[in-house]
Amino acid sequence: MEILVFVTPALALIALFVAWPIVTAVRFSVYDWKGFGDLTDFVGLENYVEVLGDEVFRSAVGHNMMIVVGSILLQLPLGVAIALLLNRRMRGQGLLRTIIFVPYVLAEVIAAVVWLQLLQPQYGFIDAFTAQIGLTPPEQGWLGTPEYALWIVLLVLTWKYLGLAVLLFLAGMQGVSEELHEAAQLDGASWWQTQWRITIPLLGPTMRTWAFLSMIGSIQCFDMIWVLTQGGPADATATMATYLIDEGTKRHNYGIAGAASVILFVIAFAMALAYQVLILRRDTKEDTV
């Protein structure tokens, strides 16, 4: 009975803010609805067929996957390297940690607006700096050129979320016994050998947990991309989230937007489940042994 008292409020909140929106999105997704009047034009799975057949949505899925992979490939080595550096006793350690972590605590919209100003064609700091070192920036700006836009967005996302990776890795390093380091030093191991053979392997569970958070965040990525490019130019930075918002708020195709949101949920759920079964379960097994 006591368990029921404690669990009921949480279950009620999950039902209200998680389950009900999912059910509503599924309901919208089987109607051709423009946002006015009752849901009367039932179309079944036609909206799903249209979304999956839309080249823009398929490219948006590809962009999401590029952000997932790119974020892990960029942030993992950078985060580990910076965490190893900050884990050493050095002057200005607290200041450096603050500088690294500040972007993460900034609101996504504020961070995106700052970078939008920096990346303004001709008048922005990045274009001015590029010209100063003798390079010619793109005429339409870095965010206005389809060939560069997604890579620039990926770099901005790396700047924004690198602080979280560093913070988690530093926390993980605090759990590595100092006795192991001392034993390695007595055996003649160098600092790098100690980190490579002891610290980084023991950081594995923390890395896998961070990668999971990074993957889910990359799939749901919306705020910064919407402020920076709104999915443009020519859908070069469109993601699943920007696609469904564009269909819903600009084109009033709420049935299409509902279908896209359900597909986004299914992809995110499948990836999270696969990661849990194939990778995170390994850590659980190791903990129970």
C-alpha positions as CSV (number, residue, x, y, z in Angstrom):
1,M,0.0,0.0,0.0
2,E,2.8,2.4,0.9
3,I,4.5,1.7,-2.5
4,L,1.3,2.5,-4.3
5,V,1.0,5.9,-2.5
6,F,4.6,6.8,-3.6
7,V,4.3,5.5,-7.1
8,T,0.9,6.8,-8.1
9,P,1.8,10.5,-8.5
10,A,4.8,9.5,-10.8
11,L,2.6,7.2,-12.8
12,A,-0.1,9.9,-13.1
13,L,2.5,12.4,-14.4
14,I,3.9,9.9,-16.9
15,A,0.4,9.1,-18.1
16,L,-0.4,12.8,-18.5
17,F,2.8,14.2,-20.0
18,V,4.2,11.1,-21.8
19,A,1.6,8.5,-22.6
20,W,-1.3,10.9,-23.5
21,P,0.8,13.0,-26.0
22,I,2.0,9.8,-27.7
23,V,-1.6,8.6,-28.0
24,T,-2.7,12.0,-29.3
25,A,0.1,12.1,-31.9
26,V,-0.9,8.6,-33.1
27,R,-4.5,9.7,-33.4
28,F,-3.6,12.8,-35.4
29,S,-1.4,10.8,-37.7
30,V,-4.2,8.8,-39.2
31,Y,-6.3,11.8,-40.1
32,D,-5.9,14.5,-42.8
33,W,-6.3,17.4,-40.4
34,K,-5.3,21.1,-41.0
35,G,-5.8,22.2,-37.4
36,F,-9.4,23.4,-37.6
37,G,-12.6,21.5,-36.8
38,D,-13.1,17.9,-35.8
39,L,-11.0,14.9,-36.9
40,T,-13.3,13.6,-39.7
41,D,-11.1,12.8,-42.7
42,F,-9.7,9.4,-41.7
43,V,-6.8,8.4,-44.0
44,G,-5.3,5.4,-42.2
45,L,-1.6,4.9,-42.9
46,E,-1.5,7.3,-45.9
47,N,0.3,10.0,-43.8
48,Y,3.0,7.5,-42.9
49,V,3.4,6.4,-46.5
50,E,3.7,10.1,-47.6
51,V,6.3,10.9,-44.8
52,L,8.4,7.8,-45.5
53,G,8.3,8.6,-49.3
54,D,9.3,12.2,-48.8
55,E,12.9,12.7,-49.8
56,V,13.2,15.6,-47.4
57,F,12.3,13.4,-44.4
58,R,14.6,10.6,-45.5
59,S,17.5,13.1,-45.8
60,A,16.4,14.5,-42.3
61,V,16.9,11.0,-40.9
62,G,20.3,10.9,-42.5
63,H,21.2,14.2,-41.0
64,N,20.1,13.0,-37.5
65,M,22.3,9.9,-37.9
66,M,25.3,12.1,-39.0
67,I,24.8,14.3,-35.9
68,V,24.7,11.1,-33.7
69,V,27.9,9.7,-35.1
70,G,29.6,13.0,-35.5
71,S,28.9,14.1,-32.0
72,I,30.3,10.9,-30.5
73,L,33.4,10.9,-32.8
74,L,34.2,14.6,-32.0
75,Q,33.1,14.8,-28.3
76,L,34.4,11.5,-27.0
77,P,38.2,12.0,-27.8
78,L,38.0,15.7,-27.0
79,G,36.1,15.1,-23.8
80,V,38.5,12.4,-22.6
81,A,41.6,14.5,-23.5
82,I,40.3,17.6,-21.7
83,A,39.1,15.6,-18.7
84,L,42.6,14.0,-18.4
85,L,44.1,17.4,-18.6
86,L,41.8,18.9,-16.0
87,N,42.2,15.9,-13.7
88,R,45.8,16.9,-13.1
89,R,46.9,19.4,-10.5
90,M,47.6,22.7,-12.3
91,R,47.1,26.4,-11.9
92,G,43.9,27.8,-13.1
93,Q,42.2,24.4,-13.0
94,G,38.9,25.8,-11.6
95,L,38.8,28.6,-14.2
96,L,39.4,26.1,-17.1
97,R,36.7,23.9,-15.8
98,T,34.3,26.8,-15.7
99,I,35.2,27.9,-19.2
100,I,34.6,24.4,-20.6
101,F,31.3,23.9,-18.8
102,V,29.7,27.4,-19.3
103,P,28.4,26.6,-22.9
104,Y,26.5,23.6,-21.5
105,V,24.6,25.7,-19.0
106,L,23.6,28.3,-21.5
107,A,20.1,28.0,-22.9
108,E,20.1,26.4,-26.4
109,V,18.3,29.5,-27.9
110,I,20.8,31.9,-26.4
111,A,23.8,29.9,-27.5
112,A,22.3,29.6,-31.0
113,V,21.6,33.3,-31.3
114,V,25.2,34.0,-30.3
115,W,26.6,31.7,-33.0
116,L,24.1,33.1,-35.5
117,Q,25.6,36.6,-35.0
118,L,29.2,35.3,-35.1
119,L,28.4,33.5,-38.4
120,Q,26.7,36.3,-40.1
121,P,27.9,36.6,-43.8
122,Q,30.5,39.4,-44.3
123,Y,29.8,41.2,-40.9
124,G,30.2,38.3,-38.5
125,F,33.3,37.6,-36.5
126,I,34.0,34.2,-38.2
127,D,33.9,35.7,-41.7
128,A,36.1,38.6,-40.6
129,F,38.6,36.2,-38.9
130,T,38.6,33.9,-42.0
131,A,39.4,36.9,-44.2
132,Q,42.2,38.0,-41.9
133,I,44.0,34.7,-42.3
134,G,43.8,34.9,-46.0
135,L,40.9,32.6,-46.7
136,T,37.7,33.5,-48.6
137,P,34.5,32.7,-46.7
138,P,31.5,31.4,-48.7
139,E,29.5,34.2,-50.3
140,Q,26.3,33.1,-48.7
141,G,27.9,32.6,-45.3
142,W,28.8,29.3,-43.6
143,L,25.2,28.6,-42.6
144,G,23.8,29.7,-45.9
145,T,25.9,27.3,-48.0
146,P,24.4,23.8,-48.2
147,E,27.9,22.1,-48.5
148,Y,29.0,23.6,-45.1
149,A,25.9,24.2,-43.1
150,L,25.5,20.8,-41.5
151,W,29.2,20.6,-40.6
152,I,29.0,24.1,-39.0
153,V,25.9,23.0,-37.0
154,L,27.8,19.9,-35.9
155,L,30.7,22.0,-34.6
156,V,28.3,24.4,-32.8
157,L,26.6,21.4,-31.2
158,T,30.0,20.0,-30.2
159,W,30.9,23.4,-28.5
160,K,27.6,23.4,-26.7
161,Y,27.6,19.9,-25.3
162,L,31.3,19.1,-24.8
163,G,31.1,20.4,-21.2
164,L,28.7,17.7,-20.3
165,A,31.1,15.0,-21.6
166,V,34.0,16.5,-19.7
167,L,31.9,16.8,-16.5
168,L,30.9,13.1,-16.6
169,F,34.4,11.9,-17.5
170,L,35.9,13.9,-14.6
171,A,33.3,12.4,-12.3
172,G,34.2,8.9,-13.6
173,M,37.9,9.6,-13.0
174,Q,37.2,10.4,-9.4
175,G,36.1,6.8,-9.0
176,V,39.4,5.3,-10.2
177,S,41.4,4.2,-7.2
178,E,44.6,6.3,-6.6
179,E,46.2,3.1,-5.4
180,L,46.1,1.7,-8.9
181,H,48.0,4.8,-10.2
182,E,50.6,4.5,-7.4
183,A,51.1,0.8,-8.1
184,A,51.6,1.6,-11.8
185,Q,54.1,4.3,-11.0
186,L,56.1,2.0,-8.8
187,D,56.2,-0.4,-11.7
188,G,57.8,2.3,-13.8
189,A,54.8,3.3,-15.9
190,S,54.7,6.8,-17.4
191,W,51.8,9.1,-16.9
192,W,50.4,8.4,-20.4
193,Q,50.8,4.6,-19.9
194,T,48.9,4.9,-16.6
195,Q,46.0,6.8,-18.2
196,W,45.9,4.5,-21.3
197,R,46.1,1.2,-19.3
198,I,44.2,2.1,-16.2
199,T,42.1,5.3,-16.3
200,I,40.6,5.1,-19.7
201,P,39.5,1.4,-19.5
202,L,37.9,2.0,-16.1
203,L,36.1,5.0,-17.6
204,G,34.3,2.6,-20.0
205,P,30.9,2.5,-18.2
206,T,30.9,6.3,-17.9
207,M,31.7,6.7,-21.7
208,R,28.9,4.3,-22.6
209,T,26.4,6.1,-20.5
210,W,27.4,9.5,-22.0
211,A,27.2,8.0,-25.5
212,F,23.7,6.9,-24.8
213,L,22.7,10.4,-23.6
214,S,24.5,12.0,-26.6
215,M,22.7,9.6,-29.0
216,I,19.2,10.4,-27.6
217,G,19.9,14.1,-27.5
218,S,21.2,14.1,-31.1
219,I,18.0,12.4,-32.4
220,Q,15.8,14.9,-30.6
221,C,18.0,17.9,-31.6
222,F,15.8,20.9,-32.5
223,D,16.3,24.2,-30.7
224,M,19.7,25.2,-31.9
225,I,19.2,24.0,-35.5
226,W,15.9,25.8,-35.7
227,V,17.4,29.1,-34.5
228,L,20.6,28.7,-36.7
229,T,19.1,27.5,-40.0
230,Q,15.4,26.4,-39.6
231,G,16.5,23.3,-41.4
232,G,17.9,25.2,-44.4
233,P,19.4,26.1,-46.7
234,A,17.6,23.8,-49.2
235,D,16.9,21.4,-46.3
236,A,20.6,20.8,-45.9
237,T,20.3,20.8,-42.1
238,A,16.8,19.5,-41.7
239,T,16.3,16.9,-39.0
240,M,13.2,14.8,-38.1
241,A,12.3,17.4,-35.4
242,T,12.5,20.4,-37.7
243,Y,10.6,18.5,-40.4
244,L,7.6,17.8,-38.2
245,I,7.6,21.3,-36.8
246,D,7.8,22.7,-40.3
247,E,4.9,20.6,-41.5
248,G,2.8,21.4,-38.5
249,T,3.4,25.1,-37.8
250,K,4.1,26.4,-41.3
251,R,2.1,24.1,-43.6
252,H,-0.6,23.2,-41.2
253,N,-0.3,19.5,-42.1
254,Y,-0.9,18.2,-38.6
255,G,-1.6,14.7,-39.8
256,I,1.8,14.6,-41.6
257,A,3.5,16.1,-38.5
258,G,1.8,13.6,-36.3
259,A,3.0,10.7,-38.5
260,A,6.6,12.2,-38.5
261,S,6.5,12.5,-34.7
262,V,5.4,8.9,-34.3
263,I,8.2,7.7,-36.7
264,L,10.7,9.8,-34.7
265,F,9.5,8.2,-31.5
266,V,9.8,4.7,-32.9
267,I,13.3,5.3,-34.2
268,A,14.5,6.9,-30.9
269,F,12.8,4.0,-28.9
270,A,14.4,1.3,-31.1
271,M,17.9,2.8,-30.9
272,A,17.6,3.3,-27.1
273,L,16.4,-0.3,-26.7
274,A,19.1,-1.7,-28.9
275,Y,21.8,0.3,-27.1
276,Q,20.4,-0.9,-23.7
277,V,20.4,-4.5,-24.8
278,L,23.7,-4.6,-26.7
279,I,25.9,-2.2,-24.8
280,L,24.5,-1.0,-21.4
281,R,23.4,-4.4,-20.3
282,R,27.0,-5.4,-20.3
283,D,27.7,-2.9,-17.5
284,T,24.7,-4.2,-15.5
285,K,26.1,-7.7,-15.8
286,E,29.5,-6.6,-14.7
287,D,28.0,-4.8,-11.7
288,T,26.1,-7.9,-10.6
289,V,29.0,-10.3,-10.9
